[in-house]
């Protein structure tokens, strides 16, 4: 009888840990991925464009992160204050992963 009780308690403990682990993973990932773009220029404020949509500016030395649904996106940093920005690029956003890039123009 003791062996049965210990076995049942062990299974319950294992199931509790599994449920907690699964719910923690769900909390850290919303199902989206992240595009992270760093503006490495010294003086140029850059505008982040994704699929032709303005996602705001990125000051020199700063990074902007945008959550996106998984898929393929065209992005570009466009110089707003004197610099030229960077050429357009394509990124494949993967669920729960971050794709990081930088631009120094």
Buried (B, 14 or more C-beta within 10 A) or exposed (E): EEEEEEEEEEEEEEEEEEEEEEEEEEEEEEEBBBBEBBBBBEEBBBBBBBEEEEBEBBEBEEBBEBEBEEEEBEBBBBBEEEBEBBEEEEBEBEEEEEBEBEBEB
